[in-house]
Structure formats: structure tokens, C-alpha cells
Amino acid sequence: MKLPISLLKLRKAFDLSIFRLDLARFRALFSSATSISHEEYPGKSLRNSWTNPSFAPLENGLAIGLAIGLTVVWEFPVTGWSQEVSQASLGEKTKKDSGQVRDRESFAEGLDSIRKKHNLPGLIAGQFDTKDYLQIEAVGTCRSGFKTPLLVEHPMHLGSCTKSMTATLIGIAIEEGLLRWDSTLGEIFSVDSKVTRSDWHAITVEQLMHHTSGAPANPPWNQFADPSIDLRSHRRNVLHWWMEQPREEFKNNRFLYSNLGYMVLGHILEELRKTSWEEEIQTRLFDPLEMKVVGFGAPSKSMRDKSLPWGHRRVLGLLVANEEDNVPALGPAGTVYSSMEDWVRYLRFHLRKTPAAGAGNPISISQQNFDRLHEPSESGDYAGGWIVIDRTWSSGKIYTHNGSNTSWYAVVFLAPAEGRGIFAASNFGLDAAGPCDEALQWMLKHLPFPKP
């Protein structure tokens, strides 16, 4: 079946569009939460609300909703909408006694109850410590309309949880003397007159990391999506687009969440290393941490395996699977996917109180620069890809972040004082924020955590 020309144009616009962060709602939700106990959602203050600038009338426009549905629903044969498949998983390096089997069964049942209540395709959650304890459960399906179960080893899209990875790469570059926290754009791109002559030339690395540079939330990403142009060139073009924008002085040092800012951090690494951000993160994070099931974009599309999880949106009340992602140029701000086990390999680096080199920690960075990655700006709570908060279930600070490309959702909380990390993810968009919070809440209330 061929799509009408008008729908083909609509689909092309949809495929190239980027979902813009609704900053006012993000800040309102973030600032509204005070102390989260076991009876409260651990992550309710972190739901990033996004809108698509290309489809602003979507919520009220039935015709546009139908058109968007057509762009994705024709990609697969719909055999039904049943979501009754549940897949229990593993508790890594735990004893196989009957009590722990019951714990796993209870965990899976708890997650599946949450998944069914909210009509999610799939839900995965788990907890881990700083060493070798890891317990994960997965329930539901990889793809709506199909019976392939979601497994614990399957990759999930991390969205903006990518940002701490980019910040970590910046910390490594600073450790190696290639950069300073107060290095300016004008210094880094000293031979680029479009940067040095711009009103933005004095913006620092730390301002970009803390979202206090005043940079716009997003550029018109669909202008930087041509696959025939290499990603480094796209990112330089995004930087030039930003340098041409008027600078509003009142935004200096005020929190303004910016995907553009983190993309520029990735491009700074490209300028320093003369290689792509994708190659940089593979060489300096993924390979040393032995992260195998990891990559960029929609997992099933990137890995060329249609049996892997697909992202989902809800169209006219139905779950519609898709292989969409943000444009690749956005990468440093949010295009990484990973299996949960491999994600934990990375998260443990931040969960540990010290970055001391040795077994289990192949990343070389000083305590000073490690601490800097977790220190928020004076005017806010955002550090190096982490929001730093207090919660009643931890005796110390908690590092947290979530991410969504509107078809997937992931969230993580790290409590270094207890050496405990918890996470949840779904192959569904932002409406999975509440269910994932419920999964975190369930773990805090019901899931035993081994004492050190």
C-alpha cells in the first residue's frame, strides 16, 4: 500500500523532527517535590515534558493523530493488542534458595501488575550495589501486537541519561589536561571566527554542563539531519547556528535545560580528539567498561534485529510501535541505548564514592574531577548530567536523571551513601514516567537489598 503524497510529506517531517523540552513544566515539576519517602514516588519530580514543534496541535488534532499513526502502524502487521506476556529474569550472583526465588517471582508479579495497570508494552527495573550484586526483572513484550517477551538482556533507549556519559568524557579530557572546567568556547574553537566573534564566545564548559549557559533548548534539528553529511559537520553547523542567535544576558547563570548545550559538549570533544563523539564514547567508556549491548538510536533499527524491543507511542488509545529516534546529531544529549546490565557497569562508576583505579574501575580520573562531576551549580541542582537531590530513603545526596525520546523512557537513582542504585525503563514514552516511578517505589518498599 502506498501512502498519499501528503502523508509521505507528513511522515518525512515527523521522522526528522525533534521533541522540544517544555522547560516551564520541567522546572515546575522539579521544584515541586520536597522529600520523597517510601510512600511517595521517588522520581515524580523528574518527568520531562516534551512537545513536538512540528505537531503542536497533536493533542487536539484528530486528523494529525491519525496521520502520525499511519506513519508508524504500517511498518508491521498488527496481530492483536494483548500484552499478557510476562518474563521473569535473574538475580546476578545470588544464591538460588527458595526464598530468593520467591523474591524474584514477587518482583516480577509486582512489575507486571504496574505494567498492566498502565497498559505498557514492556517494563524493566532493578537494583544494584557498587560491586557485583545486580537484580533485574523484565515483564511484557518487545513490540505491541507481537508475543516476543521483553528480556532482561534486551537493550533499552536511555534518552537524556546519555548526558552524564558526555559529562564524564569531559571530565576525562580535563583529567588529561586537554581542557579546563572554565575553558571558553572562544578558546576551544580559536580558529573558528564564527565562534570567536560571537557574543557567546565566553561561555564555559562548566556552564554548558550545568545548563546555565543560556543556550537555547534545541536548534531546528531537522535542518541538521541530512545523512549524506557527517555528524561532526552537522554538529559544527549546529554550533554555528547557535553562535548566530541573539544572546539574552538575563539568562546567564540561570538554569535552562539545553540539549543543544550537551551536543556542543560532545562537539568540544570532537574538536579536541579529532574524532567523532560516537568513537570517543566507545573508546573511553563502552570498551573499558566492557559494555557490549550498547549503541545509538533505536535498538532494533541500529542492530538490524526486528525481534528486539521497539519504542511505542499511544495513538487513539492504541499502542503503536515505531523505530524512531532523535536525529543522530543530537547524540551527546541523548541517543544511547544499552542493556540494563551494561548500563549498570557504567552507573557503578558514579555510585562509588571514589574513582580509584583498579578492579572494576578502568576509568582514570582524579577524586577532584570526579567530585566536580557531581557538584551542582551554585544556582541550581544540576551537576554533570545528574540532578543532585535529597530523599528520606538515603542518608546522603542522591544523583538522578531520566530520559525519553517520547517513544522510550528510562530513570535512575543513585544513593552513594548506601551504595545502592535503582532504575526502571519502558519501551514507551513519557507516560511511562509514572509507572516507572511506581516500580522504583515498589523496590524501595518490598525488595530486600543486601547489606555491605
C-alpha positions as semicolon CSV with decimal commas, in nm:
position;residue;x (nm);y (nm);z (nm)
1;M;0,000;0,000;0,000
2;K;0,138;0,338;-0,098
3;L;0,088;0,644;0,115
4;P;-0,070;0,955;-0,040
5;I;0,185;1,226;-0,122
6;S;0,054;1,447;0,161
7;L;0,107;1,172;0,417
8;L;0,452;1,097;0,280
9;K;0,547;1,460;0,336
10;L;0,397;1,448;0,684
11;R;0,587;1,132;0,762
12;K;0,916;1,284;0,644
13;A;0,860;1,585;0,864
14;F;0,774;1,359;1,156
15;D;1,081;1,140;1,109
16;L;1,314;1,441;1,111
17;S;1,151;1,631;1,395
18;I;1,284;1,665;1,748
19;F;1,072;1,686;2,055
20;R;1,131;2,009;2,242
21;L;1,158;2,017;2,620
22;D;0,878;2,206;2,787
23;L;1,108;2,387;3,029
24;A;0,841;2,560;3,234
25;R;0,670;2,232;3,320
26;F;1,004;2,060;3,381
27;R;1,113;2,325;3,630
28;A;0,773;2,335;3,798
29;L;0,770;1,960;3,848
30;F;1,132;1,954;3,959
31;S;1,089;2,229;4,217
32;S;0,757;2,096;4,349
33;A;0,898;1,785;4,516
34;T;1,047;1,811;4,861
35;S;1,123;1,489;5,044
36;I;1,032;1,155;4,889
37;S;0,966;0,873;5,132
38;H;0,888;0,508;5,061
39;E;0,525;0,609;5,023
40;E;0,598;0,871;4,760
41;Y;0,720;0,835;4,401
42;P;1,099;0,856;4,402
43;G;1,106;1,025;4,065
44;K;0,785;1,221;4,033
45;S;0,977;1,549;4,025
46;L;1,181;1,447;3,722
47;R;0,927;1,399;3,447
48;N;1,050;1,588;3,145
49;S;0,750;1,707;2,945
50;W;0,812;1,730;2,575
51;T;0,621;1,869;2,283
52;N;0,688;1,829;1,915
53;P;0,722;2,171;1,746
54;S;0,626;2,023;1,411
55;F;0,299;1,890;1,552
56;A;0,189;2,142;1,814
57;P;-0,187;2,072;1,761
58;L;-0,137;1,698;1,816
59;E;-0,325;1,675;2,144
60;N;-0,631;1,842;1,994
61;G;-0,598;1,735;1,632
62;L;-0,764;1,407;1,542
63;A;-0,657;1,424;1,179
64;I;-0,291;1,476;1,266
65;G;-0,311;1,198;1,521
66;L;-0,442;0,963;1,254
67;A;-0,172;1,069;1,011
68;I;0,104;1,013;1,265
69;G;-0,047;0,677;1,348
70;L;-0,032;0,580;0,983
71;T;0,336;0,672;0,961
72;V;0,425;0,403;1,210
73;V;0,145;0,146;1,216
74;W;0,207;0,035;0,855
75;E;0,557;-0,073;0,944
76;F;0,438;-0,403;1,092
77;P;0,146;-0,649;1,078
78;V;-0,090;-0,593;1,367
79;T;-0,194;-0,929;1,506
80;G;-0,355;-0,808;1,826
81;W;-0,313;-0,580;2,124
82;S;-0,277;-0,834;2,403
83;Q;0,003;-0,756;2,648
84;E;-0,027;-1,063;2,872
85;V;0,329;-1,200;2,834
86;S;0,548;-1,178;3,145
87;Q;0,920;-1,258;3,165
88;A;1,100;-1,302;3,497
89;S;1,474;-1,269;3,497
90;L;1,778;-1,309;3,709
91;G;1,947;-1,204;4,028
92;E;2,318;-1,191;3,945
93;K;2,545;-1,384;4,180
94;T;2,272;-1,458;4,436
95;K;2,201;-1,792;4,599
96;K;1,929;-1,999;4,435
97;D;1,737;-2,078;4,754
98;S;1,360;-2,088;4,760
99;G;1,329;-1,758;4,947
100;Q;1,516;-1,571;4,676
101;V;1,316;-1,747;4,406
102;R;1,002;-1,621;4,579
103;D;1,156;-1,271;4,590
104;R;1,213;-1,282;4,215
105;E;0,865;-1,413;4,147
106;S;0,718;-1,144;4,370
107;F;0,929;-0,878;4,196
108;A;0,809;-0,992;3,853
109;E;0,447;-1,003;3,970
110;G;0,477;-0,655;4,118
111;L;0,621;-0,512;3,797
112;D;0,367;-0,685;3,578
113;S;0,084;-0,551;3,790
114;I;0,215;-0,198;3,733
115;R;0,264;-0,264;3,361
116;K;-0,089;-0,398;3,312
117;K;-0,247;-0,118;3,514
118;H;-0,092;0,142;3,284
119;N;-0,115;-0,064;2,961
120;L;0,258;-0,052;2,887
121;P;0,414;-0,281;2,627
122;G;0,713;-0,362;2,846
123;L;0,869;-0,265;3,179
124;I;1,210;-0,346;3,323
125;A;1,355;-0,249;3,662
126;G;1,629;-0,344;3,901
127;Q;1,872;-0,258;4,175
128;F;2,246;-0,297;4,220
129;D;2,537;-0,222;4,450
130;T;2,890;-0,099;4,390
131;K;3,037;-0,445;4,341
132;D;2,869;-0,747;4,185
133;Y;2,512;-0,756;4,315
134;L;2,253;-0,699;4,044
135;Q;1,887;-0,796;4,035
136;I;1,674;-0,721;3,730
137;E;1,325;-0,819;3,623
138;A;1,155;-0,764;3,289
139;V;0,786;-0,804;3,204
140;G;0,573;-0,752;2,897
141;T;0,660;-0,761;2,530
142;C;0,918;-0,615;2,295
143;R;0,658;-0,492;2,049
144;S;0,288;-0,430;2,071
145;G;0,090;-0,684;1,872
146;F;0,364;-0,948;1,900
147;K;0,429;-1,209;2,169
148;T;0,808;-1,176;2,188
149;P;0,875;-1,127;2,561
150;L;1,090;-0,843;2,689
151;L;1,403;-0,996;2,843
152;V;1,649;-0,858;3,097
153;E;1,929;-0,871;2,840
154;H;1,742;-0,658;2,588
155;P;1,863;-0,304;2,513
156;M;1,654;-0,003;2,613
157;H;1,685;0,355;2,491
158;L;1,832;0,582;2,763
159;G;1,744;0,924;2,620
160;S;1,888;1,207;2,829
161;C;2,055;0,963;3,067
162;T;2,321;0,986;2,796
163;K;2,413;1,332;2,927
164;S;2,612;1,207;3,226
165;M;2,819;0,994;2,986
166;T;2,908;1,302;2,783
167;A;2,992;1,492;3,102
168;T;3,212;1,203;3,215
169;L;3,404;1,220;2,887
170;I;3,455;1,592;2,952
171;G;3,592;1,505;3,297
172;I;3,836;1,259;3,140
173;A;3,955;1,523;2,891
174;I;4,008;1,767;3,178
175;E;4,200;1,498;3,368
176;E;4,428;1,462;3,067
177;G;4,495;1,836;3,055
178;L;4,316;1,891;2,725
179;L;4,055;2,116;2,879
180;R;3,961;2,313;3,191
181;W;3,624;2,348;3,359
182;D;3,642;2,719;3,279
183;S;3,765;2,678;2,921
184;T;3,560;2,902;2,692
185;L;3,415;2,833;2,351
186;G;3,638;3,105;2,211
187;E;3,949;2,929;2,344
188;I;3,844;2,584;2,228
189;F;3,739;2,693;1,878
190;S;4,005;2,962;1,849
191;V;4,043;2,930;1,472
192;D;3,669;2,945;1,405
193;S;3,575;3,310;1,355
194;K;3,204;3,230;1,376
195;V;3,268;3,134;1,737
196;T;3,535;3,383;1,839
197;R;3,336;3,679;1,706
198;S;3,008;3,565;1,856
199;D;2,852;3,716;2,169
200;W;2,857;3,361;2,307
201;H;3,236;3,313;2,284
202;A;3,293;3,343;2,662
203;I;3,056;3,057;2,756
204;T;3,245;2,796;2,960
205;V;3,246;2,418;2,966
206;E;3,102;2,419;3,318
207;Q;2,815;2,647;3,217
208;L;2,725;2,407;2,936
209;M;2,740;2,113;3,175
210;H;2,514;2,283;3,431
211;H;2,264;2,419;3,175
212;T;2,347;2,773;3,284
213;S;2,494;2,900;2,956
214;G;2,169;3,047;2,830
215;A;2,190;2,827;2,521
216;P;1,857;2,754;2,351
217;A;1,690;2,429;2,447
218;N;1,710;2,298;2,091
219;P;1,804;2,417;1,743
220;P;1,579;2,326;1,446
221;W;1,718;1,972;1,447
222;N;1,552;1,875;1,118
223;Q;1,791;2,116;0,947
224;F;2,081;1,901;1,066
225;A;1,957;1,556;0,968
226;D;2,091;1,501;0,617
227;P;2,251;1,152;0,630
228;S;2,491;1,244;0,349
229;I;2,666;1,491;0,583
230;D;2,894;1,350;0,855
231;L;2,796;1,401;1,216
232;R;3,095;1,618;1,311
233;S;2,999;1,862;1,033
234;H;2,637;1,860;1,144
235;R;2,744;1,942;1,500
236;R;2,972;2,222;1,384
237;N;2,677;2,360;1,187
238;V;2,458;2,343;1,498
239;L;2,728;2,532;1,690
240;H;2,736;2,798;1,417
241;W;2,356;2,824;1,426
242;W;2,376;2,890;1,799
243;M;2,653;3,147;1,761
244;E;2,425;3,347;1,532
245;Q;2,140;3,365;1,784
246;P;2,096;3,681;1,992
247;R;2,227;3,645;2,344
248;E;1,988;3,732;2,624
249;E;2,208;3,845;2,910
250;F;1,942;3,787;3,175
251;K;1,964;3,412;3,111
252;N;2,329;3,396;3,218
253;N;2,381;3,150;3,503
254;R;2,012;3,069;3,516
255;F;1,904;2,709;3,467
256;L;1,778;2,647;3,114
257;Y;1,777;2,281;3,014
258;S;1,952;2,258;2,680
259;N;2,002;1,959;2,455
260;L;2,198;2,193;2,231
261;G;2,441;2,266;2,516
262;Y;2,521;1,899;2,570
263;M;2,558;1,842;2,197
264;V;2,815;2,122;2,199
265;L;2,998;1,947;2,485
266;G;3,017;1,642;2,261
267;H;3,144;1,854;1,975
268;I;3,410;2,005;2,202
269;L;3,541;1,651;2,248
270;E;3,536;1,606;1,872
271;E;3,740;1,923;1,830
272;L;3,994;1,809;2,089
273;R;4,023;1,445;1,982
274;K;3,969;1,490;1,607
275;T;3,727;1,200;1,611
276;S;3,351;1,164;1,645
277;W;3,173;1,166;1,980
278;E;3,044;0,819;1,896
279;E;3,400;0,689;1,855
280;E;3,510;0,874;2,168
281;I;3,243;0,724;2,393
282;Q;3,305;0,379;2,251
283;T;3,681;0,403;2,314
284;R;3,679;0,571;2,654
285;L;3,363;0,438;2,820
286;F;3,199;0,144;2,645
287;D;3,513;-0,059;2,572
288;P;3,691;-0,007;2,908
289;L;3,369;-0,089;3,096
290;E;3,308;-0,394;2,874
291;M;2,968;-0,268;2,766
292;K;2,871;-0,498;2,479
293;V;2,499;-0,441;2,416
294;V;2,520;-0,068;2,358
295;G;2,488;0,174;2,070
296;F;2,299;0,472;1,929
297;G;1,944;0,526;1,808
298;A;1,651;0,283;1,809
299;P;1,795;-0,055;1,918
300;S;1,605;-0,275;1,672
301;K;1,692;-0,046;1,382
302;S;2,053;0,011;1,482
303;M;2,119;-0,360;1,548
304;R;1,909;-0,468;1,247
305;D;1,710;-0,711;1,456
306;K;1,332;-0,667;1,445
307;S;1,288;-0,906;1,738
308;L;1,447;-0,654;1,977
309;P;1,232;-0,401;2,165
310;W;1,062;-0,122;1,971
311;G;0,960;0,214;2,110
312;H;0,591;0,298;2,144
313;R;0,351;0,589;2,149
314;R;-0,020;0,583;2,218
315;V;-0,236;0,680;1,920
316;L;-0,614;0,699;1,969
317;G;-0,576;0,482;2,277
318;L;-0,375;0,212;2,098
319;L;-0,009;0,125;2,150
320;V;0,174;0,187;1,823
321;A;0,529;0,055;1,780
322;N;0,797;0,254;1,599
323;E;1,172;0,265;1,536
324;E;1,202;0,643;1,560
325;D;1,470;0,840;1,739
326;N;1,602;1,192;1,751
327;V;1,840;1,299;1,475
328;P;2,187;1,143;1,520
329;A;2,349;1,487;1,555
330;L;2,182;1,519;1,895
331;G;2,382;1,214;2,012
332;P;2,576;1,358;2,311
333;A;2,248;1,484;2,459
334;G;2,051;1,163;2,431
335;T;2,075;0,883;2,172
336;V;2,244;0,596;2,361
337;Y;2,073;0,261;2,408
338;S;2,204;-0,014;2,634
339;S;2,113;-0,336;2,804
340;M;2,044;-0,273;3,171
341;E;2,336;-0,491;3,279
342;D;2,574;-0,285;3,066
343;W;2,418;0,041;3,183
344;V;2,486;-0,071;3,540
345;R;2,851;-0,124;3,451
346;Y;2,862;0,247;3,375
347;L;2,640;0,357;3,665
348;R;2,860;0,183;3,920
349;F;3,140;0,423;3,831
350;H;2,923;0,708;3,960
351;L;2,774;0,511;4,251
352;R;3,115;0,452;4,405
353;K;3,232;0,731;4,634
354;T;3,580;0,718;4,490
355;P;3,705;0,677;4,134
356;A;4,020;0,497;4,245
357;A;4,163;0,295;3,958
358;G;4,170;-0,078;3,995
359;A;3,950;-0,383;3,953
360;G;3,608;-0,286;3,825
361;N;3,707;0,074;3,756
362;P;3,909;0,115;3,438
363;I;3,828;0,486;3,402
364;S;4,114;0,708;3,513
365;I;4,002;1,030;3,679
366;S;4,109;1,211;3,996
367;Q;3,891;1,245;4,304
368;Q;3,877;1,621;4,244
369;N;3,740;1,590;3,893
370;F;3,513;1,302;3,994
371;D;3,362;1,520;4,267
372;R;3,324;1,806;4,021
373;L;3,101;1,588;3,804
374;H;2,862;1,557;4,098
375;E;2,866;1,916;4,222
376;P;2,569;2,122;4,103
377;S;2,594;2,485;4,011
378;E;2,552;2,744;4,284
379;S;2,220;2,849;4,135
380;G;2,065;2,505;4,095
381;D;2,070;2,131;4,147
382;Y;2,211;2,016;3,813
383;A;2,563;1,873;3,802
384;G;2,740;1,677;3,525
385;G;2,438;1,504;3,374
386;W;2,294;1,444;3,721
387;I;2,029;1,619;3,928
388;V;2,152;1,620;4,289
389;I;1,872;1,587;4,544
390;D;1,784;1,472;4,896
391;R;1,540;1,190;4,971
392;T;1,440;1,037;5,301
393;W;1,544;0,687;5,198
394;S;1,911;0,790;5,175
395;S;2,137;0,944;5,437
396;G;2,329;1,136;5,170
397;K;2,285;1,307;4,839
398;I;2,119;1,123;4,553
399;Y;2,214;1,151;4,185
400;T;1,927;1,104;3,946
401;H;1,823;1,161;3,587
402;N;1,563;1,043;3,342
403;G;1,540;1,035;2,967
404;S;1,288;0,998;2,688
405;N;1,278;1,044;2,314
406;T;0,896;1,023;2,352
407;S;0,891;0,655;2,249
408;W;1,103;0,522;2,537
409;Y;1,158;0,617;2,900
410;A;1,439;0,547;3,149
411;V;1,514;0,673;3,500
412;V;1,787;0,602;3,756
413;F;1,856;0,697;4,119
414;L;2,199;0,651;4,278
415;A;2,245;0,663;4,655
416;P;2,624;0,656;4,716
417;A;2,583;0,673;5,095
418;E;2,410;0,334;5,088
419;G;2,591;0,204;4,780
420;R;2,251;0,140;4,621
421;G;2,126;0,213;4,272
422;I;1,773;0,163;4,137
423;F;1,647;0,205;3,783
424;A;1,342;0,147;3,565
425;A;1,278;0,167;3,193
426;S;1,000;0,109;2,944
427;N;0,967;0,082;2,568
428;F;0,700;0,350;2,592
429;G;0,727;0,728;2,602
430;L;0,682;0,993;2,868
431;D;0,359;0,849;3,002
432;A;0,576;0,569;3,139
433;A;0,726;0,815;3,390
434;G;0,455;0,746;3,649
435;P;0,465;0,367;3,611
436;C;0,845;0,366;3,631
437;D;0,822;0,574;3,948
438;E;0,581;0,314;4,087
439;A;0,833;0,042;4,002
440;L;1,104;0,230;4,194
441;Q;0,866;0,276;4,483
442;W;0,783;-0,094;4,482
443;M;1,152;-0,187;4,500
444;L;1,218;0,051;4,788
445;K;0,926;-0,089;4,985
446;H;0,943;-0,459;4,906
447;L;1,277;-0,563;4,758
448;P;1,550;-0,667;5,004
449;F;1,886;-0,506;4,949
450;P;2,199;-0,686;5,073
451;K;2,398;-0,506;5,339
452;P;2,766;-0,435;5,261
